[in-house]
Amino acid sequence: MSLLTFDTLQYAKALEAKGFTTEQAEALAEQNKIVFNEFAENQLATKADLFKAKEEIKADTQAIRTEQTHIKQDMAQINADLRVLKWGIGLVVGIAVTVAIKYLFGL
């Protein structure tokens, strides 16, 4: 059931005033009413439709925030791992330089 109305009598009278016969005016009014109601039922959003969309957006937003928190935690862990890796590489390079100096200069 459509919450919008289409006044077929007023429309038919307007058509008759423009020169349409009564039968033509009534037929056009009835067809336009059908098209209008189909459009209203299939294309227009109701408050319930909008509320449902709003709730879906809220849920999606919350899921995104949760995922964002997990990503931040992962990035913090990666940064910590990189710090350890940098120290490890520094230590290996330091040992390699020390060994190279000992080998080259016989110290």
Secondary structure, DSSP 8 states (H G I E B T S, - for coil): --SS---HHHHHHHHHHTT--HHHHHHHHHHHHHHHHHHHHHHS--HHHHHHHHHHHHHHHHHHHHHHHHHHHHHHHHHHHHHHHHHHHHHHHHHHHHHHHHHHH--
